[in-house]
Amino acid sequence: MKDTALIPRPSTLERDEFVSRFGDIYEHSPWVAELTWEHGLTPAQDTPAGLADAMGQTLRNATPERQLEVIRAHPDLAGKAAIAGELTNDSTREQAGAGLDQCTPEEMARFERLNSAYKEKFGFPFIMAVKGSDRHAILAAFETRQKNTPEEERRTAIEQINRIARFRLDDRAAQH
């Protein structure tokens, strides 16, 4: 991933402008941007990698309850929200990029079964940074991660969410 500067530079923004521009990086969780800004930004956070590291640290340092709020704010992969067109623009692009909008009826049924079993076991949706992946790899990851403990899976979900944030920040930098 190339590391171009974000425009405008995050370290130069006032709180409200920063949250307005970056509050949606974490799905329905602007508090991550708010706390990251409150911790202080330097020119080191003016690149996608730098800002992703800072925002990721904010999420990693959050209480397990707050982390679960962020995890639960994410939609199911190839789930009902995707079918109904209710995803955020970022989620729609990410899922379509992994081919989840091209699932066969059998694959959709498998996703529904896996989503249900996963949520029943862990109490939150399966999270995976799907950029660069395809539906076959995602289905395989579902099977593998179903064997994790709830604590392992919460940590894995947080790291996947941080990867998603990095991809989203890279996309924003590439648009300028």
TIRO-2110 file (N, C-alpha, C; in Angstrom, 1 decimal):
// TIRO-2110
0.8, -1.2, 0.0, N, 1, A
0.0, 0.0, 0.0, CA, 1, A
0.9, 1.2, 0.0, C, 1, A
0.7, 2.1, -1.0, N, 2, A
1.5, 3.3, -1.0, CA, 2, A
0.9, 4.2, 0.1, C, 2, A
1.7, 5.1, 0.5, N, 3, A
1.3, 6.0, 1.6, CA, 3, A
1.4, 7.4, 1.2, C, 3, A
0.3, 7.9, 0.5, N, 4, A
0.2, 9.3, 0.1, CA, 4, A
-0.4, 10.0, 1.3, C, 4, A
-0.1, 11.3, 1.3, N, 5, A
-0.7, 12.1, 2.4, CA, 5, A
-2.2, 12.3, 2.2, C, 5, A
-2.9, 12.3, 3.3, N, 6, A
-4.3, 12.6, 3.3, CA, 6, A
-4.5, 14.1, 3.2, C, 6, A
-5.5, 14.5, 2.4, N, 7, A
-5.7, 15.9, 2.1, CA, 7, A
-7.1, 16.2, 2.5, C, 7, A
-7.4, 17.2, 3.4, N, 8, A
-6.4, 18.0, 4.1, CA, 8, A
-5.7, 17.1, 5.2, C, 8, A
-4.6, 17.6, 5.6, N, 9, A
-3.8, 16.8, 6.6, CA, 9, A
-4.6, 16.7, 7.9, C, 9, A
-4.8, 15.5, 8.5, N, 10, A
-5.5, 15.4, 9.7, CA, 10, A
-5.0, 16.2, 10.9, C, 10, A
-3.7, 16.3, 11.0, N, 11, A
-3.1, 17.0, 12.1, CA, 11, A
-3.4, 18.5, 12.1, C, 11, A
-3.9, 19.0, 11.0, N, 12, A
-4.2, 20.5, 10.9, CA, 12, A
-5.7, 20.8, 11.2, C, 12, A
-6.5, 19.7, 11.3, N, 13, A
-8.0, 19.9, 11.4, CA, 13, A
-8.4, 20.1, 12.9, C, 13, A
-9.4, 21.0, 13.0, N, 14, A
-10.1, 21.1, 14.3, CA, 14, A
-11.0, 19.9, 14.5, C, 14, A
-11.4, 19.7, 15.7, N, 15, A
-12.1, 18.5, 16.1, CA, 15, A
-13.3, 18.2, 15.2, C, 15, A
-14.2, 19.1, 15.1, N, 16, A
-15.4, 18.9, 14.3, CA, 16, A
-15.1, 18.5, 12.9, C, 16, A
-14.2, 19.2, 12.3, N, 17, A
-13.8, 18.9, 10.9, CA, 17, A
-13.2, 17.5, 10.8, C, 17, A
-12.3, 17.2, 11.7, N, 18, A
-11.7, 15.8, 11.7, CA, 18, A
-12.8, 14.7, 11.8, C, 18, A
-13.7, 14.9, 12.8, N, 19, A
-14.7, 13.9, 13.0, CA, 19, A
-15.6, 13.8, 11.7, C, 19, A
-15.9, 15.0, 11.1, N, 20, A
-16.7, 15.0, 9.9, CA, 20, A
-16.1, 14.2, 8.8, C, 20, A
-14.8, 14.4, 8.7, N, 21, A
-14.1, 13.7, 7.6, CA, 21, A
-13.7, 12.2, 7.8, C, 21, A
-13.5, 11.9, 9.1, N, 22, A
-13.0, 10.5, 9.4, CA, 22, A
-13.9, 9.7, 10.4, C, 22, A
-15.0, 10.3, 10.8, N, 23, A
-15.9, 9.7, 11.8, CA, 23, A
-16.6, 8.4, 11.2, C, 23, A
-16.6, 8.3, 9.9, N, 24, A
-17.3, 7.1, 9.3, CA, 24, A
-16.3, 6.0, 8.9, C, 24, A
-15.0, 6.2, 9.2, N, 25, A
-14.0, 5.2, 8.9, CA, 25, A
-14.4, 3.9, 9.6, C, 25, A
-14.8, 4.0, 10.9, N, 26, A
-15.2, 2.8, 11.6, CA, 26, A
-16.7, 2.8, 11.6, C, 26, A
-17.3, 1.8, 11.1, N, 27, A
-18.7, 1.6, 10.8, CA, 27, A
-19.6, 2.1, 12.0, C, 27, A
-20.3, 3.2, 11.7, N, 28, A
-21.3, 3.7, 12.7, CA, 28, A
-20.7, 4.0, 14.1, C, 28, A
-19.4, 4.4, 14.1, N, 29, A
-18.7, 4.5, 15.4, CA, 29, A
-17.8, 5.8, 15.3, C, 29, A
-18.4, 7.0, 15.2, N, 30, A
-17.5, 8.2, 15.1, CA, 30, A
-16.7, 8.4, 16.4, C, 30, A
-17.1, 7.8, 17.5, N, 31, A
-16.3, 8.0, 18.7, CA, 31, A
-14.8, 7.6, 18.6, C, 31, A
-14.5, 6.7, 17.7, N, 32, A
-13.1, 6.3, 17.4, CA, 32, A
-12.4, 7.5, 16.9, C, 32, A
-12.9, 8.2, 16.0, N, 33, A
-12.3, 9.4, 15.5, CA, 33, A
-12.2, 10.5, 16.5, C, 33, A
-13.3, 10.7, 17.3, N, 34, A
-13.3, 11.7, 18.4, CA, 34, A
-12.2, 11.5, 19.4, C, 34, A
-12.1, 10.2, 19.9, N, 35, A
-11.0, 9.9, 20.8, CA, 35, A
-9.6, 10.0, 20.2, C, 35, A
-9.5, 9.6, 19.0, N, 36, A
-8.2, 9.7, 18.3, CA, 36, A
-7.8, 11.2, 18.3, C, 36, A
-8.7, 12.1, 17.9, N, 37, A
-8.3, 13.5, 17.8, CA, 37, A
-8.0, 14.0, 19.2, C, 37, A
-8.8, 13.6, 20.2, N, 38, A
-8.5, 14.1, 21.6, CA, 38, A
-7.2, 13.6, 22.1, C, 38, A
-6.7, 12.5, 21.7, N, 39, A
-5.3, 12.0, 22.1, CA, 39, A
-4.2, 12.8, 21.4, C, 39, A
-4.6, 13.6, 20.4, N, 40, A
-3.6, 14.5, 19.8, CA, 40, A
-3.1, 13.9, 18.5, C, 40, A
-3.0, 14.7, 17.4, N, 41, A
-2.5, 14.3, 16.1, CA, 41, A
-1.3, 15.1, 15.8, C, 41, A
-0.3, 14.4, 15.2, N, 42, A
0.9, 15.1, 14.7, CA, 42, A
1.0, 14.8, 13.2, C, 42, A
2.0, 15.4, 12.6, N, 43, A
2.2, 15.1, 11.1, CA, 43, A
2.4, 13.6, 10.8, C, 43, A
2.7, 12.8, 11.8, N, 44, A
2.8, 11.4, 11.6, CA, 44, A
1.5, 10.7, 11.3, C, 44, A
0.4, 11.4, 11.6, N, 45, A
-0.9, 10.9, 11.3, CA, 45, A
-1.5, 11.5, 10.0, C, 45, A
-0.7, 12.1, 9.3, N, 46, A
-1.2, 12.7, 8.0, CA, 46, A
-1.1, 11.8, 6.8, C, 46, A
-0.8, 10.5, 7.0, N, 47, A
-0.8, 9.5, 6.0, CA, 47, A
-1.8, 8.4, 6.4, C, 47, A
-2.3, 7.6, 5.4, N, 48, A
-3.2, 6.6, 5.8, CA, 48, A
-2.7, 5.6, 6.8, C, 48, A
-1.4, 5.2, 6.7, N, 49, A
-0.8, 4.3, 7.7, CA, 49, A
-0.7, 5.0, 9.1, C, 49, A
-0.3, 6.2, 9.1, N, 50, A
-0.2, 6.9, 10.4, CA, 50, A
-1.5, 7.1, 11.1, C, 50, A
-2.5, 7.5, 10.3, N, 51, A
-3.8, 7.7, 10.9, CA, 51, A
-4.5, 6.4, 11.3, C, 51, A
-4.3, 5.4, 10.4, N, 52, A
-4.8, 4.0, 10.7, CA, 52, A
-4.2, 3.5, 12.0, C, 52, A
-2.9, 3.7, 12.2, N, 53, A
-2.3, 3.2, 13.4, CA, 53, A
-2.9, 3.9, 14.6, C, 53, A
-3.0, 5.2, 14.6, N, 54, A
-3.6, 6.0, 15.7, CA, 54, A
-5.0, 5.6, 16.0, C, 54, A
-5.8, 5.5, 15.0, N, 55, A
-7.2, 5.1, 15.2, CA, 55, A
-7.3, 3.7, 15.6, C, 55, A
-6.5, 2.8, 15.1, N, 56, A
-6.5, 1.4, 15.5, CA, 56, A
-6.1, 1.3, 17.0, C, 56, A
-5.2, 2.1, 17.4, N, 57, A
-4.8, 2.0, 18.8, CA, 57, A
-5.9, 2.5, 19.7, C, 57, A
-6.6, 3.5, 19.3, N, 58, A
-7.8, 3.9, 20.0, CA, 58, A
-8.8, 2.8, 20.2, C, 58, A
-9.0, 2.0, 19.2, N, 59, A
-10.0, 0.9, 19.3, CA, 59, A
-9.4, -0.2, 20.1, C, 59, A
-8.1, -0.6, 19.9, N, 60, A
-7.5, -1.6, 20.7, CA, 60, A
-7.5, -1.3, 22.2, C, 60, A
-7.4, 0.0, 22.5, N, 61, A
-7.3, 0.5, 23.9, CA, 61, A
-8.7, 0.6, 24.6, C, 61, A
-9.8, 0.5, 23.8, N, 62, A
-11.1, 0.7, 24.3, CA, 62, A
-11.5, -0.5, 25.1, C, 62, A
-12.5, -0.3, 25.9, N, 63, A
-13.0, -1.5, 26.8, CA, 63, A
-13.6, -2.5, 25.9, C, 63, A
-13.6, -3.8, 26.3, N, 64, A
-14.2, -4.8, 25.5, CA, 64, A
-15.7, -4.5, 25.1, C, 64, A
-16.4, -3.8, 26.0, N, 65, A
-17.8, -3.4, 25.7, CA, 65, A
-17.8, -2.5, 24.5, C, 65, A
-17.0, -1.5, 24.5, N, 66, A
-16.9, -0.5, 23.4, CA, 66, A
-16.5, -1.2, 22.1, C, 66, A
-15.5, -2.1, 22.2, N, 67, A
-15.1, -2.9, 21.1, CA, 67, A
-16.2, -3.7, 20.5, C, 67, A
-17.0, -4.3, 21.4, N, 68, A
-18.2, -5.1, 20.9, CA, 68, A
-19.2, -4.2, 20.2, C, 68, A
-19.4, -3.0, 20.7, N, 69, A
-20.3, -2.0, 20.0, CA, 69, A
-19.8, -1.8, 18.5, C, 69, A
-18.5, -1.6, 18.3, N, 70, A
-18.0, -1.4, 17.0, CA, 70, A
-18.2, -2.7, 16.1, C, 70, A
-17.9, -3.8, 16.7, N, 71, A
-18.0, -5.1, 16.0, CA, 71, A
-19.5, -5.3, 15.6, C, 71, A
-20.4, -5.0, 16.5, N, 72, A
-21.8, -5.2, 16.2, CA, 72, A
-22.4, -4.2, 15.3, C, 72, A
-21.7, -3.1, 15.1, N, 73, A
-22.1, -2.1, 14.1, CA, 73, A
-21.9, -2.5, 12.7, C, 73, A
-21.2, -3.6, 12.5, N, 74, A
-20.9, -4.1, 11.1, CA, 74, A
-22.0, -5.0, 10.6, C, 74, A
-22.2, -5.0, 9.3, N, 75, A
-23.2, -5.9, 8.7, CA, 75, A
-22.7, -7.3, 8.5, C, 75, A
-23.6, -8.2, 8.4, N, 76, A
-23.2, -9.6, 8.0, CA, 76, A
-22.6, -9.5, 6.6, C, 76, A
-21.7, -10.4, 6.3, N, 77, A
-21.2, -10.5, 5.0, CA, 77, A
-22.2, -11.2, 4.1, C, 77, A
-22.6, -10.7, 3.0, N, 78, A
-23.6, -11.2, 2.1, CA, 78, A
-24.9, -11.5, 2.9, C, 78, A
-25.2, -10.6, 3.8, N, 79, A
-26.4, -10.8, 4.6, CA, 79, A
-27.6, -10.0, 4.1, C, 79, A
-28.6, -10.0, 4.9, N, 80, A
-29.9, -9.4, 4.5, CA, 80, A
-29.7, -7.9, 4.2, C, 80, A
-28.9, -7.2, 4.9, N, 81, A
-28.7, -5.8, 4.7, CA, 81, A
-28.1, -5.6, 3.3, C, 81, A
-27.2, -6.4, 2.9, N, 82, A
-26.6, -6.3, 1.5, CA, 82, A
-27.7, -6.6, 0.5, C, 82, A
-28.5, -7.6, 0.7, N, 83, A
-29.5, -7.9, -0.3, CA, 83, A
-30.5, -6.8, -0.4, C, 83, A
-30.8, -6.1, 0.8, N, 84, A
-31.8, -5.1, 0.8, CA, 84, A
-31.2, -3.7, 0.4, C, 84, A
-29.9, -3.7, 0.1, N, 85, A
-29.3, -2.4, -0.3, CA, 85, A
-29.1, -1.4, 0.9, C, 85, A
-29.0, -1.9, 2.1, N, 86, A
-29.0, -1.1, 3.3, CA, 86, A
-27.5, -0.9, 3.9, C, 86, A
-26.5, -1.3, 3.2, N, 87, A
-25.1, -1.1, 3.6, CA, 87, A
-24.7, 0.3, 3.4, C, 87, A
-23.6, 0.7, 4.2, N, 88, A
-23.0, 1.9, 3.9, CA, 88, A
-22.3, 1.8, 2.6, C, 88, A
-22.0, 3.0, 1.9, N, 89, A
-21.3, 2.9, 0.6, CA, 89, A
-20.0, 2.2, 0.7, C, 89, A
-19.2, 2.4, 1.8, N, 90, A
-18.0, 1.7, 1.9, CA, 90, A
-18.2, 0.1, 2.0, C, 90, A
-19.1, -0.3, 2.8, N, 91, A
-19.4, -1.7, 2.9, CA, 91, A
-19.9, -2.3, 1.6, C, 91, A
-20.7, -1.6, 0.9, N, 92, A
-21.2, -2.1, -0.4, CA, 92, A
-20.1, -2.3, -1.4, C, 92, A
-19.2, -1.3, -1.5, N, 93, A
-18.0, -1.4, -2.4, CA, 93, A
-17.1, -2.6, -2.0, C, 93, A
-16.9, -2.7, -0.7, N, 94, A
-16.0, -3.8, -0.2, CA, 94, A
-16.6, -5.2, -0.5, C, 94, A
-17.9, -5.3, -0.2, N, 95, A
-18.5, -6.6, -0.4, CA, 95, A
-18.5, -7.0, -1.9, C, 95, A
-18.9, -6.0, -2.7, N, 96, A
-19.0, -6.2, -4.2, CA, 96, A
-17.6, -6.5, -4.7, C, 96, A
-16.5, -5.8, -4.2, N, 97, A
-15.2, -6.1, -4.6, CA, 97, A
-14.7, -7.5, -4.4, C, 97, A
-15.3, -8.1, -3.4, N, 98, A
-14.9, -9.5, -3.1, CA, 98, A
-15.9, -10.5, -3.7, C, 98, A
-16.8, -10.0, -4.6, N, 99, A
-17.7, -10.8, -5.3, CA, 99, A
-18.9, -11.3, -4.5, C, 99, A
-19.2, -10.7, -3.4, N, 100, A
-20.3, -11.2, -2.6, CA, 100, A
-21.6, -10.8, -3.2, C, 100, A
-21.6, -9.9, -4.1, N, 101, A
-22.9, -9.6, -4.8, CA, 101, A
-23.1, -10.5, -6.0, C, 101, A
-22.3, -11.5, -6.2, N, 102, A
-22.4, -12.5, -7.3, CA, 102, A
-22.6, -13.9, -6.8, C, 102, A
-22.9, -14.0, -5.5, N, 103, A
-23.1, -15.4, -4.9, CA, 103, A
-24.3, -16.1, -5.6, C, 103, A
-24.1, -17.4, -5.8, N, 104, A
-25.2, -18.3, -6.2, CA, 104, A
-26.2, -18.4, -5.1, C, 104, A
-27.4, -18.9, -5.4, N, 105, A
-28.3, -19.1, -4.3, CA, 105, A
-27.8, -20.1, -3.3, C, 105, A
-27.0, -21.1, -3.7, N, 106, A
-26.5, -22.0, -2.7, CA, 106, A
-25.4, -21.3, -1.8, C, 106, A
-24.6, -20.5, -2.4, N, 107, A
-23.6, -19.7, -1.6, CA, 107, A
-24.3, -18.8, -0.7, C, 107, A
-25.3, -18.1, -1.1, N, 108, A
-26.1, -17.2, -0.2, CA, 108, A
-26.6, -18.0, 1.0, C, 108, A
-27.2, -19.2, 0.7, N, 109, A
-27.7, -20.0, 1.8, CA, 109, A
-26.6, -20.4, 2.7, C, 109, A
-25.5, -20.7, 2.2, N, 110, A
-24.3, -21.1, 3.0, CA, 110, A
-23.9, -19.9, 3.9, C, 110, A
-23.8, -18.7, 3.3, N, 111, A
-23.5, -17.5, 4.1, CA, 111, A
-24.5, -17.3, 5.2, C, 111, A
-25.8, -17.4, 4.9, N, 112, A
-26.8, -17.2, 5.9, CA, 112, A
-26.6, -18.2, 7.0, C, 112, A
-26.3, -19.5, 6.7, N, 113, A
-26.1, -20.5, 7.8, CA, 113, A
-24.9, -20.2, 8.6, C, 113, A
-23.8, -19.8, 7.9, N, 114, A
-22.6, -19.5, 8.7, CA, 114, A
-22.7, -18.3, 9.5, C, 114, A
-23.3, -17.2, 8.9, N, 115, A
-23.6, -16.0, 9.7, CA, 115, A
-24.4, -16.3, 11.0, C, 115, A
-25.4, -17.1, 10.8, N, 116, A
-26.3, -17.5, 12.0, CA, 116, A
-25.5, -18.3, 13.0, C, 116, A
-24.8, -19.3, 12.6, N, 117, A
-24.0, -20.1, 13.5, CA, 117, A
-22.9, -19.3, 14.2, C, 117, A
-22.3, -18.4, 13.5, N, 118, A
-21.2, -17.6, 14.1, CA, 118, A
-21.8, -16.7, 15.1, C, 118, A
-22.9, -16.0, 14.8, N, 119, A
-23.5, -15.0, 15.7, CA, 119, A
-24.0, -15.7, 16.9, C, 119, A
-24.5, -16.9, 16.8, N, 120, A
-25.0, -17.7, 17.9, CA, 120, A
-23.9, -18.0, 18.8, C, 120, A
-22.7, -18.4, 18.3, N, 121, A
-21.6, -18.8, 19.1, CA, 121, A
-20.9, -17.5, 19.8, C, 121, A
-20.7, -16.5, 19.0, N, 122, A
-19.9, -15.3, 19.5, CA, 122, A
-20.7, -14.1, 19.9, C, 122, A
-22.0, -14.0, 19.5, N, 123, A
-22.8, -12.8, 19.9, CA, 123, A
-22.5, -11.6, 19.1, C, 123, A
-21.8, -11.7, 18.0, N, 124, A
-21.6, -10.6, 17.0, CA, 124, A
-21.3, -11.1, 15.6, C, 124, A
-21.4, -10.3, 14.6, N, 125, A
-21.2, -10.7, 13.2, CA, 125, A
-19.8, -11.1, 12.9, C, 125, A
-19.6, -12.0, 12.0, N, 126, A
-18.3, -12.3, 11.5, CA, 126, A
-17.7, -11.1, 10.7, C, 126, A
-16.5, -10.7, 11.1, N, 127, A
-15.8, -9.5, 10.5, CA, 127, A
-14.6, -10.0, 9.7, C, 127, A
-14.5, -9.6, 8.5, N, 128, A
-13.3, -9.9, 7.7, CA, 128, A
-13.0, -8.7, 6.8, C, 128, A
-11.8, -8.3, 6.7, N, 129, A
-11.4, -7.3, 5.7, CA, 129, A
-11.4, -8.0, 4.4, C, 129, A
-12.4, -7.8, 3.5, N, 130, A
-12.6, -8.7, 2.4, CA, 130, A
-11.8, -8.2, 1.1, C, 130, A
-11.3, -7.0, 1.2, N, 131, A
-10.6, -6.4, 0.0, CA, 131, A
-9.4, -7.3, -0.3, C, 131, A
-9.4, -7.7, -1.6, N, 132, A
-8.3, -8.6, -2.1, CA, 132, A
-8.7, -10.1, -1.9, C, 132, A
-9.8, -10.3, -1.4, N, 133, A
-10.3, -11.7, -1.1, CA, 133, A
-11.4, -12.1, -2.1, C, 133, A
-11.9, -13.3, -2.0, N, 134, A
-13.1, -13.6, -2.8, CA, 134, A
-14.0, -14.5, -1.9, C, 134, A
-15.2, -14.7, -2.4, N, 135, A
-16.2, -15.4, -1.5, CA, 135, A
-15.7, -16.8, -1.1, C, 135, A
-14.9, -17.5, -1.9, N, 136, A
-14.5, -18.8, -1.5, CA, 136, A
-13.5, -18.7, -0.3, C, 136, A
-12.6, -17.7, -0.3, N, 137, A
-11.7, -17.6, 0.8, CA, 137, A
-12.4, -17.1, 2.1, C, 137, A
-13.5, -16.3, 1.9, N, 138, A
-14.3, -15.8, 3.0, CA, 138, A
-15.0, -16.9, 3.7, C, 138, A
-15.6, -17.8, 2.8, N, 139, A
-16.3, -19.0, 3.4, CA, 139, A
-15.4, -19.9, 4.1, C, 139, A
-14.2, -20.0, 3.6, N, 140, A
-13.1, -20.9, 4.3, CA, 140, A
-12.7, -20.2, 5.6, C, 140, A
-12.6, -18.9, 5.7, N, 141, A
-12.2, -18.2, 6.9, CA, 141, A
-13.4, -18.4, 7.9, C, 141, A
-14.6, -18.3, 7.5, N, 142, A
-15.7, -18.6, 8.4, CA, 142, A
-15.5, -19.9, 9.1, C, 142, A
-15.3, -20.9, 8.3, N, 143, A
-15.1, -22.3, 8.9, CA, 143, A
-14.0, -22.4, 9.9, C, 143, A
-12.8, -21.8, 9.5, N, 144, A
-11.7, -21.8, 10.4, CA, 144, A
-11.9, -21.0, 11.7, C, 144, A
-12.4, -19.8, 11.6, N, 145, A
-12.5, -19.0, 12.8, CA, 145, A
-13.7, -19.4, 13.7, C, 145, A
-14.6, -20.2, 13.2, N, 146, A
-15.6, -20.8, 14.1, CA, 146, A
-15.1, -21.6, 15.2, C, 146, A
-13.8, -22.0, 15.1, N, 147, A
-13.2, -22.9, 16.1, CA, 147, A
-12.5, -22.0, 17.2, C, 147, A
-12.4, -20.7, 17.0, N, 148, A
-11.8, -19.8, 18.0, CA, 148, A
-12.6, -19.7, 19.3, C, 148, A
-12.0, -19.3, 20.3, N, 149, A
-12.7, -18.9, 21.5, CA, 149, A
-13.3, -17.5, 21.3, C, 149, A
-14.3, -17.2, 22.2, N, 150, A
-14.9, -15.8, 22.0, CA, 150, A
-13.9, -14.7, 22.2, C, 150, A
-12.9, -14.9, 23.1, N, 151, A
-11.9, -13.8, 23.3, CA, 151, A
-11.0, -13.7, 22.1, C, 151, A
-10.6, -14.9, 21.6, N, 152, A
-9.7, -14.8, 20.4, CA, 152, A
-10.5, -14.2, 19.2, C, 152, A
-11.7, -14.5, 19.1, N, 153, A
-12.5, -14.0, 18.0, CA, 153, A
-12.8, -12.5, 18.1, C, 153, A
-13.0, -12.0, 19.3, N, 154, A
-13.1, -10.6, 19.5, CA, 154, A
-11.9, -9.8, 19.1, C, 154, A
-10.7, -10.3, 19.5, N, 155, A
-9.4, -9.7, 19.1, CA, 155, A
-9.2, -9.8, 17.6, C, 155, A
-9.6, -10.9, 17.0, N, 156, A
-9.4, -11.1, 15.6, CA, 156, A
-10.4, -10.1, 14.8, C, 156, A
-11.6, -10.0, 15.3, N, 157, A
-12.5, -9.0, 14.7, CA, 157, A
-12.0, -7.6, 14.8, C, 157, A
-11.4, -7.2, 15.9, N, 158, A
-10.9, -5.8, 16.1, CA, 158, A
-9.7, -5.6, 15.1, C, 158, A
-8.9, -6.6, 14.9, N, 159, A
-7.8, -6.4, 14.0, CA, 159, A
-8.3, -6.4, 12.5, C, 159, A
-9.3, -7.2, 12.2, N, 160, A
-9.9, -7.1, 10.9, CA, 160, A
-10.6, -5.7, 10.7, C, 160, A
-11.2, -5.2, 11.7, N, 161, A
-11.9, -3.9, 11.6, CA, 161, A
-10.8, -2.8, 11.3, C, 161, A
-9.6, -3.0, 12.0, N, 162, A
-8.5, -2.0, 11.8, CA, 162, A
-8.0, -2.1, 10.4, C, 162, A
-7.9, -3.3, 9.8, N, 163, A
-7.5, -3.5, 8.4, CA, 163, A
-8.5, -2.8, 7.5, C, 163, A
-9.8, -3.0, 7.8, N, 164, A
-10.8, -2.3, 7.0, CA, 164, A
-10.6, -0.8, 7.0, C, 164, A
-10.3, -0.3, 8.2, N, 165, A
-10.1, 1.2, 8.3, CA, 165, A
-8.9, 1.6, 7.5, C, 165, A
-7.8, 0.8, 7.5, N, 166, A
-6.7, 1.2, 6.7, CA, 166, A
-7.0, 1.2, 5.2, C, 166, A
-7.7, 0.2, 4.8, N, 167, A
-8.1, 0.2, 3.4, CA, 167, A
-9.0, 1.4, 3.0, C, 167, A
-9.9, 1.8, 3.9, N, 168, A
-10.7, 2.9, 3.7, CA, 168, A
-9.9, 4.2, 3.6, C, 168, A
-8.9, 4.3, 4.5, N, 169, A
-8.1, 5.5, 4.5, CA, 169, A
-7.2, 5.6, 3.2, C, 169, A
-6.7, 4.4, 2.8, N, 170, A
-5.9, 4.4, 1.5, CA, 170, A
-6.8, 4.8, 0.4, C, 170, A
-8.1, 4.4, 0.4, N, 171, A
-9.0, 4.8, -0.7, CA, 171, A
-9.2, 6.3, -0.7, C, 171, A
-9.4, 6.9, 0.5, N, 172, A
-9.6, 8.3, 0.6, CA, 172, A
-8.3, 9.1, 0.1, C, 172, A
-7.1, 8.6, 0.4, N, 173, A
-5.9, 9.3, 0.0, CA, 173, A
-5.8, 9.2, -1.6, C, 173, A
-6.2, 8.1, -2.1, N, 174, A
-6.1, 7.9, -3.6, CA, 174, A
-7.1, 8.7, -4.3, C, 174, A
-8.1, 9.2, -3.7, N, 175, A
-9.1, 10.0, -4.4, CA, 175, A
-8.6, 11.5, -4.5, C, 175, A
-7.5, 11.8, -3.9, N, 176, A
-7.1, 13.2, -3.9, CA, 176, A
-5.9, 13.3, -4.9, C, 176, A
END
